[in-house]
Amino acid sequence: MDFQLNVSFGVLALTAVINVLVASMAWQRREATLARTYFSLMMVAATFYAAVAAMEAGSVAIADKIFWSTLEYVGTGGIIVFFLLFAEAFAYERSRFRPNQLVQLSLWPLFNIILVATNGWHHWVWTAVVPALPPSNSAIYEHGPGYFWILTCIYLYGLRSFQLLAHAIFRGGPLRRRQALFLLLGALFPYVSGALYSLRITPDGLNLTPMSFMATGLFFFWALFRMGAFDAVPIAREMLIEHLRDGVIVVDSQHRIVDINARGRSLTNLKGGCLGRSLHLALADFPELLENYDQGLETPFGLWLNSQPLLYVTVQISPLNDYQGQIHGRLLILHDITKRYQAEVELRQANDRLQHQLEEIKFLQASLKVQAREDQLTGLFNRHYLNEILPKTLQEAEQAGYPVVFIMFDIDYFKHINDTFGHRVGDLVLKSFSQILLQQMEANDISFRLGGEEFLVVFPGLALNAGWQRAEGIRRAFETSAVPWSGDEVKTTVSGGVAIFPDQGISDDDLLHAADLALYEAKKTGRNRIICSGSLHR
């Protein structure tokens, strides 16, 4: 094989060396993350691509150039697949591709390689390959429809990868955003170079795409070692700040906001676009805070925030000094003490009432007695009162010879509601169901909240079928109800299990167990239904 050293060969060989060094350094990082693995494999593919491109640049014979150019598509196939996998793992810190999807992901690049390897038969990729004019050692590839098919595949994979990195830029914390930006900029070079080559903007035969991986490798090197793209410590530190319960605002020496965590944005109602804005403009609705800030007050002070609901916070303003004592900004920490503050206020008010009105003692004792019997959130009887009243209810039923229906309810998918909308919405759902129970209770009926999303209703003197119908009415009423939240409606269903005294037991424990088994059957068979102990109803 005739071979000629030239500038293109030297540049491409250096590119291969840079990329293999970056791949090796990434692989040796202490944190064995999925993103690191895919990144290393991508850089290995880029090294292979640059190396075979160097061989193509140095080869003299057209047949040799075609051979090495064919191998280049093996490298590009690996690059686009591992780049997409890396971008997804970096953006979401995990891979959402299932094994069958990974196989499908590899089919297009594999088909492209086969298409190039069989070009001598169909000439769909290169219709002709001719040498460039001397003294150039390049070859000019005339492209057919197959080449543009391959190009479309490459750029579709790249577009999805860029979208994932952009997600990390706009959704991550400050450090994560900078890392993703550098990775995205580094990945742009090959795609821009490829577009210039395909549009024939570059000189004849000069494909800058493999050379551009030198810039890509350098950008990735910076993101990897200067910004710690795969280091767990800075990411963990950033996540710690982002998930603090206290609001954190960092201001530079020009009084501009340079960083703010999620809790800080929530407490001050500031959006992500507040970075770079003047603190005085961004927090114009908090004049007391700005006044203390301007005075350089470092002693913590209390402040009511104009938010919904109103919040009371303590604000600590501290200077940010370097090792030489020079001030480079300030740190504002906002600590929500609304509950403690309200508790202290309520305690003072209670003490005042006790001092001036001794009669309030009797009222408070009565209130405590009610609270001991009732669930504070729903207004229903609690489990403590259940243990007190059920034995009496069953004893009366046994003496009088009438049945007692037990219905145990459990709100469906309640954990999903808490996880999706928060416990505040979960409490509203519990209240909504409790209101339905209270509205449908008759004189002798008793309703309890057992705990969490579980409820119990007792219907003295009711037959089994009538009890099931009452339970079904409650189920339908709750199914059609909704809890308004943030301009939307939160809806769910309820399942129930029915047991009857004395058929399923004569003690409260036996009846509760029978109702619980029926409830379990209702949950097991699809939810949103009422099951009687020993049979299925819907």
C-alpha positions in Angstrom: 0.0 0.0 0.0 1.5 3.3 -1.1 1.4 5.9 1.7 2.3 9.6 1.8 2.7 11.6 5.0 0.9 15.0 4.8 -0.6 17.7 7.0 -4.0 16.1 7.1 -2.5 12.8 8.3 -0.6 14.7 11.1 -3.7 16.6 12.2 -5.8 13.5 12.2 -3.2 11.4 14.0 -3.0 14.1 16.7 -6.8 14.1 16.9 -6.8 10.4 17.5 -4.2 10.8 20.3 -6.2 13.5 22.0 -9.4 11.5 21.9 -7.8 8.3 23.1 -6.3 10.2 26.1 -9.7 11.7 26.9 -11.3 8.2 26.7 -8.6 6.7 28.9 -8.9 9.5 31.5 -12.7 9.3 31.6 -12.6 5.5 32.0 -10.2 5.8 35.0 -12.4 8.2 36.9 -13.4 6.9 40.3 -17.1 7.3 39.9 -18.2 4.3 37.7 -21.4 6.0 36.3 -23.3 5.0 33.2 -22.7 8.4 31.7 -18.9 7.9 32.2 -19.1 4.4 30.5 -21.0 5.7 27.4 -18.7 8.8 27.2 -15.6 6.6 27.2 -17.0 4.3 24.5 -18.0 7.4 22.4 -14.4 8.7 22.6 -13.0 5.3 21.7 -15.3 5.4 18.6 -14.1 8.9 17.9 -10.4 7.7 18.2 -11.1 4.9 15.8 -12.8 7.4 13.4 -9.9 9.8 13.5 -7.3 7.0 13.1 -8.8 5.5 10.0 -9.4 9.0 8.6 -5.7 9.6 9.0 -5.0 6.4 7.1 -7.3 7.5 4.4 -5.6 10.9 4.2 -2.2 9.3 3.9 -3.1 6.6 1.3 -2.3 7.2 -2.3 -4.3 4.6 -4.2 -8.1 5.2 -4.6 -8.9 1.6 -3.6 -7.0 2.1 -0.3 -8.8 5.4 0.3 -12.2 3.7 -0.3 -11.3 0.9 2.2 -10.4 3.3 4.9 -13.4 5.6 4.2 -15.6 2.5 4.6 -14.1 1.9 8.0 -14.8 5.6 8.9 -18.5 4.8 8.9 -17.9 2.1 11.6 -16.5 4.9 13.8 -19.4 7.4 13.0 -22.0 4.7 13.8 -20.4 4.1 17.2 -20.1 7.8 17.8 -23.8 8.7 17.2 -25.1 5.7 19.2 -22.9 6.2 22.2 -23.3 10.0 22.0 -27.1 9.6 22.3 -26.7 7.1 25.2 -24.3 9.4 26.9 -26.5 12.5 26.5 -29.5 10.6 27.9 -27.5 9.2 30.9 -26.0 12.7 31.6 -29.3 14.5 31.4 -31.3 12.1 33.6 -28.4 10.3 35.5 -29.8 7.0 34.2 -30.6 5.2 31.0 -34.3 4.8 30.1 -33.5 2.5 27.1 -34.7 -1.1 27.4 -32.5 -3.8 25.8 -34.8 -4.2 22.8 -34.6 -0.4 22.3 -30.8 -0.5 22.4 -30.9 -3.1 19.6 -33.3 -0.9 17.6 -31.0 2.0 18.2 -28.1 0.2 16.6 -30.0 -1.0 13.5 -29.7 2.2 11.5 -26.0 2.7 12.0 -25.5 -1.0 11.2 -27.5 -0.7 8.1 -25.5 2.4 7.1 -22.2 0.4 7.5 -23.6 -2.4 5.3 -24.7 0.2 2.7 -21.2 1.6 2.5 -19.5 -1.8 2.5 -21.6 -2.9 -0.5 -21.2 0.4 -2.4 -19.1 -1.4 -5.1 -22.3 -3.3 -6.1 -24.9 -0.5 -6.1 -23.0 2.8 -6.0 -25.7 4.4 -3.9 -23.3 6.0 -1.4 -20.5 7.1 -3.7 -21.3 7.2 -7.4 -17.6 7.9 -8.2 -14.3 8.5 -6.4 -11.7 10.4 -8.2 -8.3 11.9 -7.1 -8.1 15.6 -6.5 -5.8 17.8 -8.6 -2.1 17.7 -7.6 -0.4 18.4 -5.4 -3.3 17.4 -3.1 -3.4 13.8 -2.0 -7.2 13.9 -1.4 -9.9 12.0 -3.1 -13.2 13.6 -4.3 -16.3 11.5 -3.4 -19.3 12.0 -5.6 -22.3 11.3 -3.4 -25.4 9.4 -4.2 -28.8 9.1 -2.5 -27.5 6.6 0.0 -25.0 9.1 1.4 -27.8 11.6 2.1 -29.8 8.8 3.8 -26.8 8.1 6.0 -26.4 11.9 6.7 -30.0 12.2 7.7 -29.6 9.3 10.2 -26.5 10.9 11.7 -28.1 14.3 12.1 -31.4 12.8 13.6 -29.4 11.0 16.2 -27.4 14.2 16.8 -30.5 16.3 17.1 -31.9 14.0 19.8 -28.6 14.1 21.7 -28.5 17.9 21.5 -32.0 18.0 22.8 -31.0 15.9 25.9 -28.0 18.1 26.6 -30.2 21.2 26.2 -32.6 19.7 28.8 -29.6 19.5 31.2 -28.7 23.1 30.4 -32.2 24.5 31.2 -33.3 22.1 34.0 -30.1 21.5 36.0 -28.4 23.4 38.7 -25.7 26.1 37.8 -22.8 23.6 37.7 -24.7 21.1 35.7 -25.8 23.7 33.2 -22.2 24.8 32.6 -21.0 21.3 32.2 -23.8 20.5 29.7 -23.1 23.7 27.8 -19.5 22.8 27.3 -20.4 19.3 26.2 -22.9 20.6 23.7 -20.5 23.1 22.3 -17.8 20.4 21.9 -20.3 18.1 20.1 -21.3 20.8 17.7 -17.9 20.9 15.8 -18.3 17.6 13.9 -21.9 18.3 12.9 -21.0 21.8 11.6 -17.9 20.5 9.8 -20.0 17.7 8.3 -22.6 20.2 7.0 -19.8 22.3 5.4 -18.4 19.2 3.7 -21.8 17.9 2.5 -22.6 21.4 1.1 -19.2 21.5 -0.7 -18.2 24.7 1.1 -14.8 23.2 1.9 -12.1 22.8 -0.8 -12.5 19.7 -3.0 -11.8 16.5 -1.1 -11.2 18.2 2.3 -13.5 16.7 4.9 -13.0 18.6 8.2 -15.3 16.3 10.2 -12.7 13.9 11.5 -10.3 16.8 12.2 -13.0 18.7 14.1 -12.9 15.9 16.8 -9.7 17.6 18.0 -11.7 20.6 19.2 -14.4 18.2 20.5 -11.8 16.2 22.5 -10.4 19.5 24.0 -13.8 20.8 24.9 -14.7 17.4 26.5 -11.4 17.4 28.3 -12.3 20.8 29.9 -15.7 19.6 30.9 -14.3 16.4 32.3 -11.3 17.7 34.3 -11.9 21.4 34.9 -15.6 21.2 35.5 -15.8 17.6 37.0 -18.6 16.4 34.7 -18.4 12.9 36.2 -17.3 13.8 39.7 -19.8 12.9 42.4 -18.7 15.4 44.9 -19.5 18.7 43.1 -22.8 17.2 41.8 -23.7 16.0 45.3 -22.8 19.4 46.7 -24.9 21.2 44.2 -27.8 18.8 44.8 -27.5 19.4 48.5 -27.8 23.2 48.0 -30.6 22.8 45.6 -32.6 20.6 48.0 -32.0 22.6 51.2 -35.1 23.5 53.1 -33.6 27.0 53.6 -33.6 29.5 50.8 -30.1 30.5 49.6 -29.3 33.6 47.5 -25.8 34.5 46.5 -25.2 38.2 45.5 -21.9 39.6 44.0 -20.2 42.8 44.9 -22.4 44.6 42.4 -25.5 43.5 44.2 -26.5 41.2 41.4 -28.0 37.7 42.0 -25.5 35.1 40.8 -27.1 32.0 42.3 -30.3 31.0 44.0 -31.6 27.6 45.0 -35.1 26.2 44.5 -36.2 27.0 48.0 -35.0 30.6 47.6 -37.0 31.0 44.4 -40.1 29.5 46.1 -39.9 31.8 49.1 -39.3 35.0 47.1 -41.5 34.0 44.1 -38.5 34.6 41.8 -38.1 32.7 38.6 -34.9 31.1 37.0 -34.4 34.3 34.9 -33.6 36.4 38.0 -29.9 35.4 37.7 -27.8 38.5 36.8 -30.6 40.9 38.0 -30.1 43.5 40.6 -31.1 42.3 44.1 -32.9 45.6 44.6 -35.0 45.1 41.5 -35.7 41.4 42.0 -36.7 41.8 45.7 -38.5 45.2 45.3 -41.5 43.6 47.1 -39.5 43.1 50.2 -38.4 46.6 51.3 -37.6 45.6 54.9 -35.2 43.0 53.7 -33.5 45.5 51.3 -33.3 48.1 54.1 -31.4 45.7 56.3 -29.3 44.6 53.4 -28.3 48.1 52.6 -27.4 48.8 56.3 -25.1 45.7 56.2 -27.0 44.1 59.1 -25.6 40.7 59.8 -27.8 39.9 62.8 -30.7 37.5 61.9 -34.0 39.3 61.7 -37.6 38.2 61.2 -39.7 39.0 58.1 -43.1 38.3 56.8 -43.1 37.3 53.1 -45.8 38.5 50.8 -46.7 35.0 49.6 -49.6 32.7 49.5 -49.9 31.6 52.2 -48.1 34.2 54.3 -44.7 32.9 55.5 -42.5 34.2 58.4 -38.8 33.7 57.8 -35.6 34.6 59.5 -33.0 36.2 57.2 -29.3 35.9 57.8 -27.1 38.1 55.6 -23.4 37.2 55.7 -20.4 38.6 53.7 -18.5 36.4 51.3 -14.8 36.9 52.0 -11.8 35.3 50.2 -8.7 34.2 52.0 -7.3 37.7 52.1 -10.5 39.1 53.7 -11.7 40.8 50.5 -15.5 40.9 50.2 -16.8 39.5 46.9 -20.5 39.4 47.7 -23.0 38.4 50.2 -24.9 35.3 51.2 -28.6 35.5 52.1 -30.2 32.5 53.9 -33.9 32.5 54.4 -35.2 30.0 57.1 -39.0 29.4 57.2 -40.1 29.5 60.8 -43.8 30.1 60.1 -45.1 27.1 62.1 -42.8 27.9 65.1 -43.7 31.5 65.0 -47.4 30.8 64.8 -47.0 28.3 67.6 -45.3 30.9 69.8 -48.0 33.4 69.0 -50.8 31.0 69.8 -49.0 30.0 73.1 -48.8 33.7 74.2 -52.5 34.2 73.3 -53.4 31.0 75.2 -51.5 32.2 78.3 -53.3 35.6 78.1 -56.6 34.0 77.9 -55.9 31.7 80.8 -54.7 34.6 82.9 -57.8 36.8 82.3 -60.5 34.2 81.9 -60.4 31.2 84.1 -63.6 29.9 82.4 -61.5 29.1 79.3 -60.0 26.2 81.2 -63.3 24.3 81.1 -63.6 25.2 77.4 -60.1 23.9 76.7 -60.7 20.7 78.6 -63.9 20.1 76.5 -62.0 20.8 73.3 -59.3 18.4 74.3 -61.9 15.7 74.9 -63.3 16.3 71.5 -59.8 16.2 69.9 -59.2 12.9 71.7 -62.2 11.4 69.9 -61.9 13.1 66.5 -59.4 13.1 63.7 -58.2 16.8 63.4 -57.8 16.7 59.6 -61.2 15.1 58.6 -63.5 15.7 61.6 -64.3 12.0 61.7 -63.9 9.8 64.8 -60.4 8.5 65.3 -59.1 5.0 66.0 -59.0 5.7 69.8 -62.7 6.3 69.9 -63.3 3.3 67.6 -61.8 1.0 70.3 -64.2 2.6 72.8 -67.4 2.6 70.9 -67.4 -0.6 68.8 -67.7 -3.1 71.7 -70.7 -1.2 73.0 -72.3 -1.1 69.5 -71.9 -4.8 69.0 -73.2 -5.6 72.5 -76.4 -3.5 71.9 -76.8 -5.3 68.5 -76.5 -8.7 70.1 -79.0 -7.9 72.8 -81.5 -6.4 70.3 -80.9 -9.0 67.6 -80.1 -6.7 64.7 -77.2 -6.9 62.2 -74.4 -4.4 62.0 -72.6 -3.6 58.7 -68.9 -2.8 58.7 -67.5 -1.1 55.6 -63.7 -0.4 55.3 -62.7 2.1 52.6 -59.3 2.8 51.2 -58.6 5.7 48.7 -57.1 4.4 45.5 -53.6 5.5 44.3 -53.3 7.9 47.3 -49.5 7.5 47.4 -49.4 8.5 43.7 -51.4 11.7 44.5 -49.0 12.6 47.3 -45.9 11.9 45.2 -47.3 13.9 42.2 -49.0 16.9 43.9 -47.7 16.9 47.4 -49.1 16.1 50.8 -51.1 19.3 50.8 -53.3 18.0 47.9 -53.4 14.6 49.6 -54.9 16.2 52.7 -57.5 18.0 50.5 -58.5 14.6 49.0 -58.9 13.1 52.5 -61.1 16.0 53.5 -63.1 15.7 50.3 -63.8 12.0 51.0 -64.6 12.7 54.7 -67.2 15.4 53.7 -68.9 12.8 51.4 -69.0 10.4 54.3 -70.4 13.0 56.7 -73.1 14.0 54.2 -74.3 10.5 53.7 -74.3 9.5 57.4 -77.7 9.0 59.1 -78.6 9.2 62.8 -77.1 6.0 64.1 -74.3 5.7 61.6 -70.7 6.0 62.8 -67.7 7.0 60.6 -64.0 6.7 61.5 -60.6 7.5 60.0 -58.4 4.5 60.8 -55.2 6.2 59.7 -53.6 7.4 56.4 -56.2 6.9 53.6 -58.2 4.2 55.4 -61.7 4.8 56.8 -64.4 2.7 58.5 -68.2 3.2 58.4 -70.5 1.3 60.8 -74.2 1.0 59.9 -76.2 -0.5 62.9 -79.4 -2.3 62.0 -78.7 -2.5 58.3 -78.8 -5.7 56.2 -75.8 -6.8 54.1 -77.3 -5.8 50.7 -78.5 -2.5 52.0 -75.1 -1.8 53.5 -73.4 -2.7 50.1 -75.8 -0.2 48.4 -74.9 2.5 50.9 -71.2 1.8 50.3 -71.7 1.8 46.5 -73.4 5.2 46.8 -70.4 6.6 48.7 -68.1 5.1 46.1 -70.0 6.7 43.2 -70.2 10.1 44.9 -66.4 10.2 45.5 -65.7 8.9 41.9 -67.6 12.0 40.5 -66.0 14.5 42.9 -62.9 16.4 42.3 -60.4 18.5 44.3 -59.5 21.8 42.5 -55.7 22.5 42.5 -53.6 25.0 40.5 -56.3 25.5 37.8 -56.8 21.8 37.4 -58.8 19.0 39.1 -57.4 16.1 41.1 -59.6 13.0 40.9 -59.3 9.5 42.2 -61.5 6.6 43.3 -62.1 4.5 46.5 -62.3 0.8 47.1 -64.3 -0.8 49.9 -64.8 -4.1 51.7 -68.0 -5.1 53.5 -68.5 -7.4 56.4 -71.6 -8.0 58.6 -72.2 -8.9 62.2 -72.8 -11.6 63.3 -72.3 -13.6 60.0 -68.6 -12.7 59.6 -67.8 -12.5 63.3 -69.1 -11.5 66.7 -66.1 -9.4 67.9 -64.9 -6.1 66.5 -61.5 -7.6 65.6 -63.1 -10.4 63.6 -65.3 -8.0 61.7 -62.5 -5.6 61.0 -60.4 -8.4 59.7 -63.2 -9.7 57.4 -63.8 -6.2 56.1 -60.1 -5.7 55.5 -59.9 -9.0 53.5 -62.8 -7.9 51.4 -61.1 -4.5 50.8 -57.9 -6.3 49.9 -59.9 -8.3 47.3 -61.4 -5.1 45.9 -57.9 -3.6 45.5 -56.6 -6.8 44.0 -59.4 -7.1 41.4 -59.0 -3.7 39.9 -59.9 -1.0 42.6 -62.9 1.4 42.5 -65.3 -1.3 43.6 -67.1 -2.6 46.7 -66.6 -6.2 47.7 -68.6 -8.1 50.3 -66.8 -10.6 52.5 -67.0 -13.9 50.7 -68.4 -12.6 47.4 -67.7 -10.0 44.6 -70.0 -7.0 43.8 -69.6 -4.1 41.5 
